[in-house]
Amino acid sequence: MGILNVTPDSFSDGGDFISPDRAVEQALTMARDGAAIIDIGGESTRPPGTTYGEGAQPVSAEEEIARVIPVIEAIRNVNSEILLSIDTQKAMVAEAALSAGADIINDVSAGTNDPNMFDIAAKHQVPIVLMHGHGHNFLKAKIEDYVYADVVAEIRDYLARRIEAAKKAGIKTILADVGIGFAKGYRDNLKLLKYHEVFTSLAVPLVLGVSRKSTIGKAMGTNPPPKNRLIGSIAAACFGAEHGASIIRTHDVKETREALAVITAIAAS
């Protein structure tokens, strides 16, 4: 899953792909490099705290739609095969994106930010990714505000509840994401990676997003800027793939796909 942020303030690539032409070019490049899905986001979810300061500023549904719809339509004009995911917490944005040609909803609030999100996914019968982010207000709180007695068990239980709610709403295809870097500290994130296989008990495909995250930079020992965290991101992605992740969400499709191809070949030998 290739990441395409059409935002001015995302933590890693903010401002790089605001232009629809540049966004489409990047999407096509990622598709050629092996991405099966392009995840398009029009609102940054950069968390507040010591790493990123105040965090991302919320935008209206109308602004989000204005950012993502021209990109979705332009991609669909030149590529009808690649799967497109809309990364949003707003049902209004999700519906507009689906109408424009998106195939999947990726909701970092797991349907808690907008009570209509599950209805939209069920109405269009599209897959939805449910991420753990500690409720609908998690983007306003600092990482330091969250303390877990057992981070793996608590997040597994949260995702199980959200999956059950999505099923009751009539959604047929559900995926889950532990939410590395969202409402979690450094040690929490490492523990979620170490025990990622526990989440296979949810019996849904698992999406893992570790690309360029601050946890990766810290674990590398040198804490480089986001765009210099490729090696660490690939190491974490490969570990996750070996421990239950079905889909790896990444900024660096070519390099990540090649690394995953190697571990797949080794496993199949």
KEZA-6406 format. One line per 5 residues: number of its first residue (from 1); for each residue x, y, z of C-alpha. Coordinates in pm, whole numbers. Each point is the difference from the previous one (the first is absolute). Example, Ala and Ser with C-alpha at 12.3 -4.5 7.8 and 13.67 -1.06 7.14 Angstrom:
<atoms>
1	1230/-450/780 ~ 137/344/-66
</atoms>
This chain:
<atoms>
1	0/0/0 ~ 167/318/-122 ~ -54/319/202 ~ -109/310/-190 ~ -57/304/220
6	-150/297/-183 ~ 49/222/303 ~ 225/293/91 ~ 81/-126/350 ~ 52/-377/12
11	299/-94/216 ~ 212/-146/-281 ~ -115/114/-342 ~ -221/300/78 ~ -18/231/-299
16	171/-241/-242 ~ -316/-104/-183 ~ -251/283/44 ~ -6/53/-376 ~ -238/-255/-161
21	248/-51/-284 ~ 281/-85/243 ~ -234/-221/201 ~ -106/-197/-307 ~ 361/-36/-111
26	92/-137/342 ~ -297/-239/3 ~ 95/-141/-340 ~ 361/-36/110 ~ -105/-194/309
31	-227/-220/-212 ~ 289/-79/-236 ~ 220/-71/302 ~ -240/-267/121 ~ -264/165/218
36	-329/-189/-5 ~ -179/287/175 ~ 52/377/5 ~ -116/157/329 ~ -99/362/-61
41	-33/241/292 ~ -116/362/2 ~ 37/72/372 ~ 321/-47/194 ~ -14/-222/309
46	339/115/129 ~ -29/-42/380 ~ 78/277/249 ~ 280/-32/253 ~ 372/43/36
51	81/-134/-348 ~ -238/203/-218 ~ -97/295/219 ~ -367/93/-18 ~ -83/-275/-245
56	-219/23/-307 ~ -275/257/-36 ~ -346/-139/-78 ~ -162/91/-330 ~ -364/8/-104
61	-159/-278/-200 ~ -37/244/-289 ~ 373/78/-1 ~ 89/-367/25 ~ -228/-79/-294
66	155/281/-204 ~ 343/-154/57 ~ -71/-366/-69 ~ -274/-17/-264 ~ 200/157/-288
71	280/-247/74 ~ -229/-304/12 ~ -172/101/-322 ~ 329/69/-176 ~ 145/-336/104
76	-314/-178/-116 ~ 25/172/-338 ~ 335/-169/-66 ~ -15/-316/213 ~ -323/-188/63
81	166/-304/160 ~ 193/127/303 ~ -194/-12/325 ~ -50/341/161 ~ -50/49/372
86	-132/320/155 ~ 169/85/330 ~ -264/198/187 ~ -198/18/323 ~ -297/173/-162
91	-292/-185/-158 ~ -72/290/-236 ~ 356/-20/-138 ~ -14/-378/-23 ~ -323/7/-200
96	132/265/-240 ~ 319/-200/-49 ~ -186/-325/-63 ~ -222/174/-254 ~ 314/133/-173
101	156/-345/-29 ~ 153/-100/335 ~ -35/-363/107 ~ 90/-10/370 ~ -50/215/311
106	292/38/241 ~ -126/157/323 ~ 261/77/267 ~ -280/50/253 ~ -152/-344/-69
111	-338/158/-57 ~ -9/191/329 ~ 47/350/-142 ~ -305/-9/-228 ~ -297/-223/91
116	-101/-13/-367 ~ 325/-159/-121 ~ -111/-361/43 ~ -328/74/-177 ~ 189/137/-301
121	230/-303/-16 ~ -297/-236/26 ~ -203/195/-257 ~ 280/-19/-258 ~ 110/-348/113
126	367/96/9 ~ 277/-121/230 ~ 91/214/299 ~ 325/20/196 ~ -54/58/372
131	298/146/184 ~ 57/31/372 ~ 39/365/95 ~ -156/7/349 ~ -333/153/-99
136	-110/296/-206 ~ 197/264/193 ~ 340/-169/-16 ~ 147/249/-248 ~ -53/282/252
141	187/-172/283 ~ 371/-49/47 ~ 161/-342/-11 ~ 107/48/361 ~ -367/14/103
146	-53/-371/-68 ~ 99/-273/243 ~ -76/-369/-55 ~ 2/-278/256 ~ 40/-251/-285
151	26/175/-335 ~ -32/-317/-210 ~ -306/-134/181 ~ -174/338/19 ~ 44/78/-367
156	-99/-350/-105 ~ -321/31/204 ~ -72/347/-142 ~ 41/-122/-357 ~ -217/-304/71
161	-279/229/120 ~ 28/226/-304 ~ 4/-298/-236 ~ -315/-134/162 ~ -168/342/-33
166	94/14/-368 ~ -141/-347/-59 ~ -326/97/170 ~ -21/301/-234 ~ 9/-238/-296
171	362/42/-113 ~ 125/-321/-159 ~ 374/61/-39 ~ 188/141/298 ~ 372/54/56
176	177/108/319 ~ 302/217/78 ~ 163/23/344 ~ 82/368/-65 ~ 374/23/53
181	82/355/112 ~ -355/100/87 ~ -75/60/370 ~ 293/-221/97 ~ 347/47/140
186	325/-137/-139 ~ -2/-317/210 ~ -368/-58/-78 ~ 73/10/-372 ~ 291/-243/29
191	-210/-240/205 ~ -280/10/-258 ~ 251/-93/-268 ~ 161/-273/211 ~ -336/-161/73
196	-172/91/-327 ~ -88/-362/-66 ~ -243/13/294 ~ -230/212/-216 ~ -48/-281/-252
201	-249/-135/254 ~ -234/277/-117 ~ -46/-211/-316 ~ 16/297/-238 ~ 285/115/-226
206	248/223/181 ~ 133/328/-139 ~ 329/125/143 ~ 123/358/-35 ~ 353/56/130
211	142/204/-286 ~ 221/291/116 ~ -164/6/345 ~ 181/168/291 ~ 24/-336/178
216	206/-128/-293 ~ 233/299/17 ~ 52/-46/372 ~ 60/-374/-33 ~ 261/65/-270
221	209/171/265 ~ 74/312/-205 ~ -355/141/-16 ~ 33/123/-360 ~ -267/218/-165
226	-301/-189/-140 ~ 125/-33/-358 ~ 325/-157/126 ~ -172/-285/186 ~ -27/-237/-297
231	221/-280/133 ~ -168/-2/338 ~ -345/13/-159 ~ 79/-298/-222 ~ 136/-199/295
236	-322/61/195 ~ -216/-74/-305 ~ 173/-333/-58 ~ -33/-91/368 ~ -370/86/-15
241	-53/-203/-316 ~ 158/-298/174 ~ -232/52/295 ~ -344/19/-153 ~ -21/319/-208
246	-177/-53/-333 ~ 38/356/-131 ~ 296/231/56 ~ -77/371/-24 ~ 308/186/-124
251	134/319/-156 ~ 277/-199/-173 ~ -174/-262/-210 ~ 284/-126/-221 ~ 250/-57/279
256	-256/-152/235 ~ -142/-232/-265 ~ 348/-124/-92 ~ 85/-71/364 ~ -328/-185/49
261	65/-201/-317 ~ 326/-125/150 ~ -154/-120/326 ~ -286/-159/-196 ~ 250/-188/-218
266	190/-120/306 ~ -319/-120/168 ~ -109/-184/-315 ~ 333/-175/-60
</atoms>
